[in-house]
Amino acid sequence: MKKFSFYILLIVVIILALAGCSKEKTEKIALLDIDALLQNSERAQQLQTELLNIGQRLEAEYLKKEAELSPEEGQEELDLISQEYLDHKQRLENNLNEELNQAIREVVEEEGISIVLYRESVYYGGEDITDKVSEKLDENFKEKGESNNG
């Protein structure tokens, strides 16, 4: 009977030891709310304002020329301006995506995160890193601006 109890105890100890080891391998999952990040980040707001200003400038240029143009020329000019706006928009979005990916990578490394998911696709769980990424994005931009000015 004592041998049987010893084996049971040994099995329990092994199971507990293995359970302890498996906790070390647990993935740290984080969530990112892109909509909130775009609303709260100074850098994202700055790029949105820049795009709005470009759109307003292009619209003003078109309205100046519109009265002097035939309908066909007006449509051609509108197409050119629309394309120019889309080019600027694409450039700004690419810049933001690069900066955002850099900020996410830095937060992931600092926090020891294994997986980042979009908050919109997760029902429950995970640590929300939206504010940390937003702060890192703004911090990186300010540092970059200071190094470009200095």
TITI-380358 format. One record per atom (N, C-alpha, C): x, y negated, z negated; atom name; residue in three letters; residue number from 0. Coordinates in steps of 0.05 Angstrom, whole numbers, always signed. Example, Ala and Ser with C-alpha at 12.3 -4.5 7.8 and 13.67 -1.06 7.14 Angstrom:
<atoms>
+--------+--------+--------+------+------+-----+
|     xx |     yy |     zz | site | code | pos |
+--------+--------+--------+------+------+-----+
|   +264 |   +114 |   -156 |    N |  ALA |   0 |
|   +246 |    +90 |   -156 |   CA |  ALA |   0 |
|   +264 |    +66 |   -156 |    C |  ALA |   0 |
|   +257 |    +45 |   -142 |    N |  SER |   1 |
|   +273 |    +21 |   -143 |   CA |  SER |   1 |
|   +258 |     -1 |   -157 |    C |  SER |   1 |
+--------+--------+--------+------+------+-----+
</atoms>
This chain:
<atoms>
+--------+--------+--------+------+------+-----+
|     xx |     yy |     zz | site | code | pos |
+--------+--------+--------+------+------+-----+
|    +16 |    +24 |     +0 |    N |  MET |   0 |
|     +0 |     +0 |     +0 |   CA |  MET |   0 |
|    +17 |    -25 |     +0 |    C |  MET |   0 |
|    +40 |    -24 |    -15 |    N |  LYS |   1 |
|    +57 |    -47 |    -16 |   CA |  LYS |   1 |
|    +70 |    -53 |    +11 |    C |  LYS |   1 |
|    +77 |    -31 |    +26 |    N |  LYS |   2 |
|    +88 |    -34 |    +52 |   CA |  LYS |   2 |
|    +68 |    -48 |    +70 |    C |  LYS |   2 |
|    +43 |    -39 |    +68 |    N |  PHE |   3 |
|    +22 |    -51 |    +85 |   CA |  PHE |   3 |
|    +18 |    -80 |    +79 |    C |  PHE |   3 |
|    +18 |    -88 |    +54 |    N |  SER |   4 |
|    +16 |   -116 |    +46 |   CA |  SER |   4 |
|    +40 |   -132 |    +56 |    C |  SER |   4 |
|    +63 |   -120 |    +55 |    N |  PHE |   5 |
|    +87 |   -133 |    +64 |   CA |  PHE |   5 |
|    +85 |   -139 |    +94 |    C |  PHE |   5 |
|    +76 |   -119 |   +110 |    N |  TYR |   6 |
|    +73 |   -123 |   +138 |   CA |  TYR |   6 |
|    +52 |   -144 |   +145 |    C |  TYR |   6 |
|    +31 |   -144 |   +131 |    N |  ILE |   7 |
|    +10 |   -165 |   +135 |   CA |  ILE |   7 |
|    +22 |   -192 |   +130 |    C |  ILE |   7 |
|    +36 |   -194 |   +107 |    N |  LEU |   8 |
|    +48 |   -220 |   +100 |   CA |  LEU |   8 |
|    +69 |   -228 |   +121 |    C |  LEU |   8 |
|    +84 |   -209 |   +131 |    N |  LEU |   9 |
|   +104 |   -215 |   +152 |   CA |  LEU |   9 |
|    +91 |   -224 |   +177 |    C |  LEU |   9 |
|    +69 |   -212 |   +185 |    N |  ILE |  10 |
|    +55 |   -220 |   +209 |   CA |  ILE |  10 |
|    +43 |   -248 |   +206 |    C |  ILE |  10 |
|    +32 |   -254 |   +183 |    N |  VAL |  11 |
|    +22 |   -281 |   +177 |   CA |  VAL |  11 |
|    +44 |   -302 |   +179 |    C |  VAL |  11 |
|    +67 |   -296 |   +167 |    N |  VAL |  12 |
|    +89 |   -314 |   +168 |   CA |  VAL |  12 |
|    +98 |   -319 |   +197 |    C |  VAL |  12 |
|   +100 |   -298 |   +212 |    N |  ILE |  13 |
|   +108 |   -300 |   +240 |   CA |  ILE |  13 |
|    +88 |   -317 |   +256 |    C |  ILE |  13 |
|    +63 |   -312 |   +252 |    N |  ILE |  14 |
|    +42 |   -328 |   +265 |   CA |  ILE |  14 |
|    +44 |   -357 |   +258 |    C |  ILE |  14 |
|    +47 |   -363 |   +232 |    N |  LEU |  15 |
|    +49 |   -391 |   +224 |   CA |  LEU |  15 |
|    +75 |   -404 |   +235 |    C |  LEU |  15 |
|    +96 |   -389 |   +236 |    N |  ALA |  16 |
|   +121 |   -400 |   +247 |   CA |  ALA |  16 |
|   +117 |   -406 |   +277 |    C |  ALA |  16 |
|   +104 |   -388 |   +291 |    N |  LEU |  17 |
|    +99 |   -393 |   +320 |   CA |  LEU |  17 |
|    +80 |   -416 |   +324 |    C |  LEU |  17 |
|    +61 |   -419 |   +307 |    N |  ALA |  18 |
|    +42 |   -441 |   +309 |   CA |  ALA |  18 |
|    +57 |   -467 |   +304 |    C |  ALA |  18 |
|    +76 |   -468 |   +286 |    N |  GLY |  19 |
|    +92 |   -492 |   +281 |   CA |  GLY |  19 |
|   +109 |   -499 |   +305 |    C |  GLY |  19 |
|   +120 |   -479 |   +318 |    N |  CYS |  20 |
|   +136 |   -484 |   +342 |   CA |  CYS |  20 |
|   +119 |   -495 |   +365 |    C |  CYS |  20 |
|    +95 |   -485 |   +367 |    N |  SER |  21 |
|    +78 |   -493 |   +389 |   CA |  SER |  21 |
|    +69 |   -523 |   +386 |    C |  SER |  21 |
|    +69 |   -533 |   +362 |    N |  LYS |  22 |
|    +61 |   -561 |   +358 |   CA |  LYS |  22 |
|    +82 |   -579 |   +370 |    C |  LYS |  22 |
|   +107 |   -571 |   +369 |    N |  GLU |  23 |
|   +129 |   -587 |   +381 |   CA |  GLU |  23 |
|   +125 |   -591 |   +411 |    C |  GLU |  23 |
|   +113 |   -572 |   +424 |    N |  LYS |  24 |
|   +109 |   -573 |   +453 |   CA |  LYS |  24 |
|    +83 |   -587 |   +461 |    C |  LYS |  24 |
|    +68 |   -596 |   +442 |    N |  THR |  25 |
|    +43 |   -610 |   +448 |   CA |  THR |  25 |
|    +49 |   -635 |   +464 |    C |  THR |  25 |
|    +34 |   -638 |   +486 |    N |  GLU |  26 |
|    +37 |   -661 |   +503 |   CA |  GLU |  26 |
|    +23 |   -685 |   +491 |    C |  GLU |  26 |
|    +36 |   -708 |   +492 |    N |  LYS |  27 |
|    +24 |   -733 |   +482 |   CA |  LYS |  27 |
|     +9 |   -746 |   +506 |    C |  LYS |  27 |
|    -17 |   -749 |   +503 |    N |  ILE |  28 |
|    -33 |   -759 |   +525 |   CA |  ILE |  28 |
|    -42 |   -788 |   +519 |    C |  ILE |  28 |
|    -39 |   -805 |   +538 |    N |  ALA |  29 |
|    -46 |   -833 |   +535 |   CA |  ALA |  29 |
|    -66 |   -841 |   +556 |    C |  ALA |  29 |
|    -82 |   -861 |   +549 |    N |  LEU |  30 |
|   -103 |   -871 |   +568 |   CA |  LEU |  30 |
|    -96 |   -900 |   +575 |    C |  LEU |  30 |
|   -104 |   -907 |   +600 |    N |  LEU |  31 |
|    -99 |   -934 |   +610 |   CA |  LEU |  31 |
|   -124 |   -944 |   +623 |    C |  LEU |  31 |
|   -134 |   -967 |   +614 |    N |  ASP |  32 |
|   -158 |   -979 |   +625 |   CA |  ASP |  32 |
|   -149 |  -1001 |   +644 |    C |  ASP |  32 |
|   -150 |   -995 |   +670 |    N |  ILE |  33 |
|   -140 |  -1014 |   +690 |   CA |  ILE |  33 |
|   -156 |  -1040 |   +690 |    C |  ILE |  33 |
|   -183 |  -1037 |   +688 |    N |  ASP |  34 |
|   -200 |  -1061 |   +689 |   CA |  ASP |  34 |
|   -193 |  -1080 |   +666 |    C |  ASP |  34 |
|   -190 |  -1069 |   +642 |    N |  ALA |  35 |
|   -183 |  -1086 |   +619 |   CA |  ALA |  35 |
|   -155 |  -1098 |   +622 |    C |  ALA |  35 |
|   -137 |  -1082 |   +633 |    N |  LEU |  36 |
|   -109 |  -1092 |   +637 |   CA |  LEU |  36 |
|   -109 |  -1116 |   +657 |    C |  LEU |  36 |
|   -125 |  -1113 |   +678 |    N |  LEU |  37 |
|   -126 |  -1135 |   +698 |   CA |  LEU |  37 |
|   -139 |  -1160 |   +687 |    C |  LEU |  37 |
|   -157 |  -1157 |   +668 |    N |  GLN |  38 |
|   -170 |  -1180 |   +656 |   CA |  GLN |  38 |
|   -153 |  -1193 |   +634 |    C |  GLN |  38 |
|   -137 |  -1177 |   +620 |    N |  ASN |  39 |
|   -122 |  -1187 |   +597 |   CA |  ASN |  39 |
|    -93 |  -1195 |   +603 |    C |  ASN |  39 |
|    -81 |  -1185 |   +624 |    N |  SER |  40 |
|    -53 |  -1190 |   +630 |   CA |  SER |  40 |
|    -50 |  -1218 |   +642 |    C |  SER |  40 |
|    -32 |  -1234 |   +631 |    N |  GLU |  41 |
|    -26 |  -1260 |   +643 |   CA |  GLU |  41 |
|    -16 |  -1257 |   +671 |    C |  GLU |  41 |
|     +1 |  -1237 |   +676 |    N |  ARG |  42 |
|    +13 |  -1233 |   +702 |   CA |  ARG |  42 |
|     -9 |  -1226 |   +723 |    C |  ARG |  42 |
|    -27 |  -1208 |   +716 |    N |  ALA |  43 |
|    -48 |  -1201 |   +734 |   CA |  ALA |  43 |
|    -66 |  -1225 |   +740 |    C |  ALA |  43 |
|    -72 |  -1241 |   +719 |    N |  GLN |  44 |
|    -88 |  -1265 |   +723 |   CA |  GLN |  44 |
|    -73 |  -1285 |   +741 |    C |  GLN |  44 |
|    -47 |  -1287 |   +738 |    N |  GLN |  45 |
|    -32 |  -1306 |   +754 |   CA |  GLN |  45 |
|    -33 |  -1298 |   +784 |    C |  GLN |  45 |
|    -31 |  -1272 |   +789 |    N |  LEU |  46 |
|    -32 |  -1262 |   +817 |   CA |  LEU |  46 |
|    -60 |  -1266 |   +828 |    C |  LEU |  46 |
|    -81 |  -1262 |   +812 |    N |  GLN |  47 |
|   -108 |  -1267 |   +822 |   CA |  GLN |  47 |
|   -113 |  -1296 |   +828 |    C |  GLN |  47 |
|   -102 |  -1314 |   +811 |    N |  THR |  48 |
|   -104 |  -1343 |   +816 |   CA |  THR |  48 |
|    -89 |  -1350 |   +842 |    C |  THR |  48 |
|    -65 |  -1339 |   +845 |    N |  GLU |  49 |
|    -50 |  -1344 |   +869 |   CA |  GLU |  49 |
|    -65 |  -1336 |   +894 |    C |  GLU |  49 |
|    -78 |  -1313 |   +893 |    N |  LEU |  50 |
|    -93 |  -1303 |   +916 |   CA |  LEU |  50 |
|   -117 |  -1322 |   +921 |    C |  LEU |  50 |
|   -130 |  -1330 |   +900 |    N |  LEU |  51 |
|   -153 |  -1349 |   +903 |   CA |  LEU |  51 |
|   -144 |  -1375 |   +916 |    C |  LEU |  51 |
|   -121 |  -1385 |   +907 |    N |  ASN |  52 |
|   -110 |  -1410 |   +919 |   CA |  ASN |  52 |
|   -103 |  -1407 |   +948 |    C |  ASN |  52 |
|    -92 |  -1384 |   +955 |    N |  ILE |  53 |
|    -86 |  -1378 |   +984 |   CA |  ILE |  53 |
|   -112 |  -1378 |  +1000 |    C |  ILE |  53 |
|   -132 |  -1365 |   +990 |    N |  GLY |  54 |
|   -158 |  -1363 |  +1003 |   CA |  GLY |  54 |
|   -170 |  -1391 |  +1007 |    C |  GLY |  54 |
|   -169 |  -1407 |   +987 |    N |  GLN |  55 |
|   -180 |  -1435 |   +989 |   CA |  GLN |  55 |
|   -164 |  -1452 |  +1009 |    C |  GLN |  55 |
|   -138 |  -1448 |  +1009 |    N |  ARG |  56 |
|   -121 |  -1463 |  +1028 |   CA |  ARG |  56 |
|   -127 |  -1455 |  +1056 |    C |  ARG |  56 |
|   -129 |  -1429 |  +1061 |    N |  LEU |  57 |
|   -136 |  -1420 |  +1088 |   CA |  LEU |  57 |
|   -163 |  -1428 |  +1097 |    C |  LEU |  57 |
|   -182 |  -1428 |  +1079 |    N |  GLU |  58 |
|   -209 |  -1437 |  +1085 |   CA |  GLU |  58 |
|   -209 |  -1467 |  +1092 |    C |  GLU |  58 |
|   -195 |  -1483 |  +1077 |    N |  ALA |  59 |
|   -193 |  -1512 |  +1083 |   CA |  ALA |  59 |
|   -180 |  -1517 |  +1110 |    C |  ALA |  59 |
|   -159 |  -1502 |  +1117 |    N |  GLU |  60 |
|   -147 |  -1505 |  +1143 |   CA |  GLU |  60 |
|   -166 |  -1498 |  +1165 |    C |  GLU |  60 |
|   -181 |  -1477 |  +1161 |    N |  TYR |  61 |
|   -201 |  -1468 |  +1182 |   CA |  TYR |  61 |
|   -222 |  -1490 |  +1185 |    C |  TYR |  61 |
|   -233 |  -1500 |  +1163 |    N |  LEU |  62 |
|   -254 |  -1520 |  +1164 |   CA |  LEU |  62 |
|   -245 |  -1545 |  +1178 |    C |  LEU |  62 |
|   -220 |  -1553 |  +1176 |    N |  LYS |  63 |
|   -209 |  -1576 |  +1190 |   CA |  LYS |  63 |
|   -210 |  -1572 |  +1220 |    C |  LYS |  63 |
|   -203 |  -1548 |  +1229 |    N |  LYS |  64 |
|   -201 |  -1542 |  +1257 |   CA |  LYS |  64 |
|   -227 |  -1534 |  +1270 |    C |  LYS |  64 |
|   -246 |  -1525 |  +1254 |    N |  GLU |  65 |
|   -271 |  -1513 |  +1263 |   CA |  GLU |  65 |
|   -286 |  -1531 |  +1283 |    C |  GLU |  65 |
|   -288 |  -1556 |  +1277 |    N |  ALA |  66 |
|   -304 |  -1574 |  +1294 |   CA |  ALA |  66 |
|   -292 |  -1578 |  +1321 |    C |  ALA |  66 |
|   -266 |  -1575 |  +1324 |    N |  GLU |  67 |
|   -252 |  -1579 |  +1349 |   CA |  GLU |  67 |
|   -251 |  -1554 |  +1366 |    C |  GLU |  67 |
|   -259 |  -1532 |  +1356 |    N |  LEU |  68 |
|   -256 |  -1506 |  +1370 |   CA |  LEU |  68 |
|   -282 |  -1497 |  +1382 |    C |  LEU |  68 |
|   -279 |  -1484 |  +1405 |    N |  SER |  69 |
|   -303 |  -1471 |  +1418 |   CA |  SER |  69 |
|   -310 |  -1447 |  +1400 |    C |  SER |  69 |
|   -334 |  -1436 |  +1404 |    N |  PRO |  70 |
|   -342 |  -1412 |  +1388 |   CA |  PRO |  70 |
|   -322 |  -1389 |  +1390 |    C |  PRO |  70 |
|   -311 |  -1384 |  +1415 |    N |  GLU |  71 |
|   -292 |  -1363 |  +1418 |   CA |  GLU |  71 |
|   -266 |  -1369 |  +1404 |    C |  GLU |  71 |
|   -256 |  -1393 |  +1406 |    N |  GLU |  72 |
|   -232 |  -1402 |  +1393 |   CA |  GLU |  72 |
|   -236 |  -1401 |  +1362 |    C |  GLU |  72 |
|   -259 |  -1409 |  +1354 |    N |  GLY |  73 |
|   -265 |  -1409 |  +1325 |   CA |  GLY |  73 |
|   -264 |  -1381 |  +1314 |    C |  GLY |  73 |
|   -275 |  -1362 |  +1330 |    N |  GLN |  74 |
|   -274 |  -1334 |  +1321 |   CA |  GLN |  74 |
|   -246 |  -1323 |  +1320 |    C |  GLN |  74 |
|   -230 |  -1330 |  +1340 |    N |  GLU |  75 |
|   -202 |  -1322 |  +1341 |   CA |  GLU |  75 |
|   -187 |  -1333 |  +1317 |    C |  GLU |  75 |
|   -191 |  -1359 |  +1311 |    N |  GLU |  76 |
|   -178 |  -1372 |  +1288 |   CA |  GLU |  76 |
|   -187 |  -1359 |  +1262 |    C |  GLU |  76 |
|   -213 |  -1353 |  +1260 |    N |  LEU |  77 |
|   -223 |  -1339 |  +1236 |   CA |  LEU |  77 |
|   -210 |  -1312 |  +1233 |    C |  LEU |  77 |
|   -207 |  -1297 |  +1255 |    N |  ASP |  78 |
|   -194 |  -1271 |  +1254 |   CA |  ASP |  78 |
|   -165 |  -1273 |  +1244 |    C |  ASP |  78 |
|   -151 |  -1294 |  +1255 |    N |  LEU |  79 |
|   -123 |  -1298 |  +1247 |   CA |  LEU |  79 |
|   -121 |  -1305 |  +1217 |    C |  LEU |  79 |
|   -138 |  -1322 |  +1208 |    N |  ILE |  80 |
|   -138 |  -1331 |  +1180 |   CA |  ILE |  80 |
|   -145 |  -1307 |  +1162 |    C |  ILE |  80 |
|   -165 |  -1291 |  +1170 |    N |  SER |  81 |
|   -173 |  -1268 |  +1155 |   CA |  SER |  81 |
|   -150 |  -1248 |  +1152 |    C |  SER |  81 |
|   -135 |  -1244 |  +1174 |    N |  GLN |  82 |
|   -112 |  -1226 |  +1174 |   CA |  GLN |  82 |
|    -90 |  -1237 |  +1156 |    C |  GLN |  82 |
|    -86 |  -1263 |  +1157 |    N |  GLU |  83 |
|    -65 |  -1275 |  +1140 |   CA |  GLU |  83 |
|    -72 |  -1272 |  +1111 |    C |  GLU |  83 |
|    -98 |  -1276 |  +1104 |    N |  TYR |  84 |
|   -107 |  -1272 |  +1077 |   CA |  TYR |  84 |
|   -103 |  -1243 |  +1068 |    C |  TYR |  84 |
|   -110 |  -1224 |  +1085 |    N |  LEU |  85 |
|   -107 |  -1196 |  +1078 |   CA |  LEU |  85 |
|    -77 |  -1189 |  +1074 |    C |  LEU |  85 |
|    -60 |  -1201 |  +1091 |    N |  ASP |  86 |
|    -31 |  -1196 |  +1088 |   CA |  ASP |  86 |
|    -21 |  -1206 |  +1060 |    C |  ASP |  86 |
|    -30 |  -1230 |  +1053 |    N |  HIS |  87 |
|    -22 |  -1241 |  +1027 |   CA |  HIS |  87 |
|    -33 |  -1223 |  +1004 |    C |  HIS |  87 |
|    -58 |  -1215 |  +1007 |    N |  LYS |  88 |
|    -71 |  -1198 |   +987 |   CA |  LYS |  88 |
|    -55 |  -1172 |   +983 |    C |  LYS |  88 |
|    -48 |  -1160 |  +1006 |    N |  GLN |  89 |
|    -33 |  -1135 |  +1005 |   CA |  GLN |  89 |
|     -6 |  -1138 |   +991 |    C |  GLN |  89 |
|     +7 |  -1160 |   +998 |    N |  ARG |  90 |
|    +34 |  -1166 |   +986 |   CA |  ARG |  90 |
|    +31 |  -1169 |   +956 |    C |  ARG |  90 |
|    +11 |  -1185 |   +947 |    N |  LEU |  91 |
|     +8 |  -1189 |   +919 |   CA |  LEU |  91 |
|     +0 |  -1164 |   +904 |    C |  LEU |  91 |
|    -17 |  -1147 |   +916 |    N |  GLU |  92 |
|    -25 |  -1122 |   +904 |   CA |  GLU |  92 |
|     -1 |  -1103 |   +902 |    C |  GLU |  92 |
|    +16 |  -1103 |   +923 |    N |  ASN |  93 |
|    +40 |  -1086 |   +922 |   CA |  ASN |  93 |
|    +59 |  -1095 |   +899 |    C |  ASN |  93 |
|    +62 |  -1122 |   +897 |    N |  ASN |  94 |
|    +79 |  -1132 |   +875 |   CA |  ASN |  94 |
|    +68 |  -1124 |   +848 |    C |  ASN |  94 |
|    +42 |  -1127 |   +844 |    N |  LEU |  95 |
|    +30 |  -1120 |   +819 |   CA |  LEU |  95 |
|    +33 |  -1090 |   +813 |    C |  LEU |  95 |
|    +29 |  -1074 |   +834 |    N |  ASN |  96 |
|    +31 |  -1045 |   +830 |   CA |  ASN |  96 |
|    +60 |  -1037 |   +822 |    C |  ASN |  96 |
|    +80 |  -1049 |   +834 |    N |  GLU |  97 |
|   +108 |  -1043 |   +827 |   CA |  GLU |  97 |
|   +113 |  -1052 |   +798 |    C |  GLU |  97 |
|   +104 |  -1076 |   +791 |    N |  GLU |  98 |
|   +109 |  -1086 |   +764 |   CA |  GLU |  98 |
|    +94 |  -1069 |   +744 |    C |  GLU |  98 |
|    +70 |  -1061 |   +751 |    N |  LEU |  99 |
|    +53 |  -1045 |   +733 |   CA |  LEU |  99 |
|    +65 |  -1018 |   +728 |    C |  LEU |  99 |
|    +74 |  -1005 |   +750 |    N |  ASN | 100 |
|    +87 |   -979 |   +747 |   CA |  ASN | 100 |
|   +112 |   -980 |   +730 |    C |  ASN | 100 |
|   +127 |  -1002 |   +733 |    N |  GLN | 101 |
|   +151 |  -1005 |   +716 |   CA |  GLN | 101 |
|   +143 |  -1008 |   +686 |    C |  GLN | 101 |
|   +123 |  -1024 |   +681 |    N |  ALA | 102 |
|   +114 |  -1028 |   +653 |   CA |  ALA | 102 |
|   +103 |  -1001 |   +642 |    C |  ALA | 102 |
|    +89 |   -986 |   +658 |    N |  ILE | 103 |
|    +78 |   -960 |   +648 |   CA |  ILE | 103 |
|   +102 |   -942 |   +642 |    C |  ILE | 103 |
|   +121 |   -940 |   +660 |    N |  ARG | 104 |
|   +145 |   -923 |   +655 |   CA |  ARG | 104 |
|   +159 |   -930 |   +629 |    C |  ARG | 104 |
|   +162 |   -956 |   +624 |    N |  GLU | 105 |
|   +176 |   -965 |   +600 |   CA |  GLU | 105 |
|   +160 |   -957 |   +575 |    C |  GLU | 105 |
|   +134 |   -961 |   +575 |    N |  VAL | 106 |
|   +118 |   -954 |   +552 |   CA |  VAL | 106 |
|   +118 |   -924 |   +548 |    C |  VAL | 106 |
|   +116 |   -909 |   +570 |    N |  VAL | 107 |
|   +117 |   -880 |   +568 |   CA |  VAL | 107 |
|   +143 |   -870 |   +555 |    C |  VAL | 107 |
|   +165 |   -882 |   +563 |    N |  GLU | 108 |
|   +191 |   -874 |   +551 |   CA |  GLU | 108 |
|   +193 |   -882 |   +522 |    C |  GLU | 108 |
|   +184 |   -906 |   +516 |    N |  GLU | 109 |
|   +186 |   -916 |   +488 |   CA |  GLU | 109 |
|   +168 |   -900 |   +469 |    C |  GLU | 109 |
|   +145 |   -892 |   +479 |    N |  GLU | 110 |
|   +125 |   -878 |   +462 |   CA |  GLU | 110 |
|   +127 |   -848 |   +463 |    C |  GLU | 110 |
|   +144 |   -837 |   +480 |    N |  GLY | 111 |
|   +146 |   -808 |   +483 |   CA |  GLY | 111 |
|   +121 |   -795 |   +495 |    C |  GLY | 111 |
|   +109 |   -808 |   +514 |    N |  ILE | 112 |
|    +84 |   -799 |   +525 |   CA |  ILE | 112 |
|    +90 |   -781 |   +549 |    C |  ILE | 112 |
|    +74 |   -759 |   +551 |    N |  SER | 113 |
|    +77 |   -739 |   +572 |   CA |  SER | 113 |
|    +58 |   -744 |   +595 |    C |  SER | 113 |
|    +34 |   -753 |   +589 |    N |  ILE | 114 |
|    +13 |   -755 |   +609 |   CA |  ILE | 114 |
|     -2 |   -781 |   +605 |    C |  ILE | 114 |
|     -7 |   -796 |   +627 |    N |  VAL | 115 |
|    -23 |   -820 |   +627 |   CA |  VAL | 115 |
|    -47 |   -816 |   +645 |    C |  VAL | 115 |
|    -71 |   -820 |   +634 |    N |  LEU | 116 |
|    -95 |   -817 |   +650 |   CA |  LEU | 116 |
|   -110 |   -843 |   +650 |    C |  LEU | 116 |
|   -126 |   -847 |   +671 |    N |  TYR | 117 |
|   -144 |   -870 |   +672 |   CA |  TYR | 117 |
|   -167 |   -866 |   +652 |    C |  TYR | 117 |
|   -172 |   -886 |   +636 |    N |  ARG | 118 |
|   -193 |   -885 |   +616 |   CA |  ARG | 118 |
|   -220 |   -877 |   +628 |    C |  ARG | 118 |
|   -225 |   -887 |   +652 |    N |  GLU | 119 |
|   -251 |   -882 |   +666 |   CA |  GLU | 119 |
|   -256 |   -853 |   +671 |    C |  GLU | 119 |
|   -235 |   -837 |   +672 |    N |  SER | 120 |
|   -238 |   -808 |   +679 |   CA |  SER | 120 |
|   -237 |   -790 |   +654 |    C |  SER | 120 |
|   -235 |   -802 |   +630 |    N |  VAL | 121 |
|   -233 |   -786 |   +606 |   CA |  VAL | 121 |
|   -257 |   -792 |   +588 |    C |  VAL | 121 |
|   -270 |   -771 |   +579 |    N |  TYR | 122 |
|   -293 |   -774 |   +561 |   CA |  TYR | 122 |
|   -285 |   -780 |   +533 |    C |  TYR | 122 |
|   -264 |   -766 |   +523 |    N |  TYR | 123 |
|   -257 |   -768 |   +495 |   CA |  TYR | 123 |
|   -227 |   -761 |   +492 |    C |  TYR | 123 |
|   -214 |   -775 |   +474 |    N |  GLY | 124 |
|   -187 |   -767 |   +466 |   CA |  GLY | 124 |
|   -166 |   -784 |   +479 |    C |  GLY | 124 |
|   -142 |   -781 |   +470 |    N |  GLY | 125 |
|   -119 |   -795 |   +480 |   CA |  GLY | 125 |
|   -115 |   -822 |   +466 |    C |  GLY | 125 |
|    -90 |   -831 |   +467 |    N |  GLU | 126 |
|    -83 |   -857 |   +456 |   CA |  GLU | 126 |
|    -85 |   -878 |   +477 |    C |  GLU | 126 |
|    -99 |   -900 |   +471 |    N |  ASP | 127 |
|   -102 |   -922 |   +491 |   CA |  ASP | 127 |
|    -76 |   -939 |   +490 |    C |  ASP | 127 |
|    -63 |   -941 |   +513 |    N |  ILE | 128 |
|    -38 |   -957 |   +515 |   CA |  ILE | 128 |
|    -42 |   -981 |   +533 |    C |  ILE | 128 |
|    -67 |   -988 |   +538 |    N |  THR | 129 |
|    -73 |  -1011 |   +556 |   CA |  THR | 129 |
|    -59 |  -1037 |   +546 |    C |  THR | 129 |
|    -62 |  -1043 |   +520 |    N |  ASP | 130 |
|    -51 |  -1068 |   +510 |   CA |  ASP | 130 |
|    -20 |  -1067 |   +511 |    C |  ASP | 130 |
|     -9 |  -1044 |   +505 |    N |  LYS | 131 |
|    +21 |  -1042 |   +506 |   CA |  LYS | 131 |
|    +31 |  -1046 |   +534 |    C |  LYS | 131 |
|    +17 |  -1035 |   +554 |    N |  VAL | 132 |
|    +26 |  -1038 |   +582 |   CA |  VAL | 132 |
|    +22 |  -1067 |   +591 |    C |  VAL | 132 |
|     +0 |  -1079 |   +583 |    N |  SER | 133 |
|     -6 |  -1107 |   +589 |   CA |  SER | 133 |
|    +16 |  -1125 |   +578 |    C |  SER | 133 |
|    +23 |  -1121 |   +553 |    N |  GLU | 134 |
|    +44 |  -1137 |   +540 |   CA |  GLU | 134 |
|    +71 |  -1132 |   +554 |    C |  GLU | 134 |
|    +77 |  -1108 |   +561 |    N |  LYS | 135 |
|   +103 |  -1101 |   +574 |   CA |  LYS | 135 |
|   +103 |  -1114 |   +602 |    C |  LYS | 135 |
|    +81 |  -1113 |   +617 |    N |  LEU | 136 |
|    +79 |  -1126 |   +643 |   CA |  LEU | 136 |
|    +85 |  -1155 |   +641 |    C |  LEU | 136 |
|    +72 |  -1169 |   +623 |    N |  ASP | 137 |
|    +76 |  -1198 |   +619 |   CA |  ASP | 137 |
|   +105 |  -1204 |   +610 |    C |  ASP | 137 |
|   +115 |  -1188 |   +591 |    N |  GLU | 138 |
|   +142 |  -1192 |   +581 |   CA |  GLU | 138 |
|   +163 |  -1189 |   +603 |    C |  GLU | 138 |
|   +160 |  -1168 |   +620 |    N |  ASN | 139 |
|   +178 |  -1163 |   +642 |   CA |  ASN | 139 |
|   +178 |  -1186 |   +661 |    C |  ASN | 139 |
|   +154 |  -1197 |   +667 |    N |  PHE | 140 |
|   +151 |  -1219 |   +686 |   CA |  PHE | 140 |
|   +165 |  -1244 |   +675 |    C |  PHE | 140 |
|   +160 |  -1249 |   +650 |    N |  LYS | 141 |
|   +173 |  -1273 |   +637 |   CA |  LYS | 141 |
|   +203 |  -1271 |   +638 |    C |  LYS | 141 |
|   +213 |  -1247 |   +631 |    N |  GLU | 142 |
|   +242 |  -1243 |   +632 |   CA |  GLU | 142 |
|   +253 |  -1246 |   +660 |    C |  GLU | 142 |
|   +239 |  -1236 |   +679 |    N |  LYS | 143 |
|   +247 |  -1238 |   +707 |   CA |  LYS | 143 |
|   +247 |  -1267 |   +716 |    C |  LYS | 143 |
|   +226 |  -1282 |   +708 |    N |  GLY | 144 |
|   +224 |  -1310 |   +715 |   CA |  GLY | 144 |
|   +247 |  -1326 |   +703 |    C |  GLY | 144 |
|   +254 |  -1320 |   +678 |    N |  GLU | 145 |
|   +276 |  -1334 |   +664 |   CA |  GLU | 145 |
|   +302 |  -1328 |   +677 |    C |  GLU | 145 |
|   +306 |  -1303 |   +686 |    N |  SER | 146 |
|   +332 |  -1296 |   +699 |   CA |  SER | 146 |
|   +334 |  -1308 |   +727 |    C |  SER | 146 |
|   +311 |  -1312 |   +740 |    N |  ASN | 147 |
|   +311 |  -1325 |   +767 |   CA |  ASN | 147 |
|   +316 |  -1355 |   +764 |    C |  ASN | 147 |
|   +307 |  -1367 |   +742 |    N |  ASN | 148 |
|   +311 |  -1396 |   +738 |   CA |  ASN | 148 |
|   +338 |  -1403 |   +728 |    C |  ASN | 148 |
|   +351 |  -1384 |   +715 |    N |  GLY | 149 |
|   +377 |  -1389 |   +702 |   CA |  GLY | 149 |
|   +401 |  -1381 |   +717 |    C |  GLY | 149 |
+--------+--------+--------+------+------+-----+
</atoms>
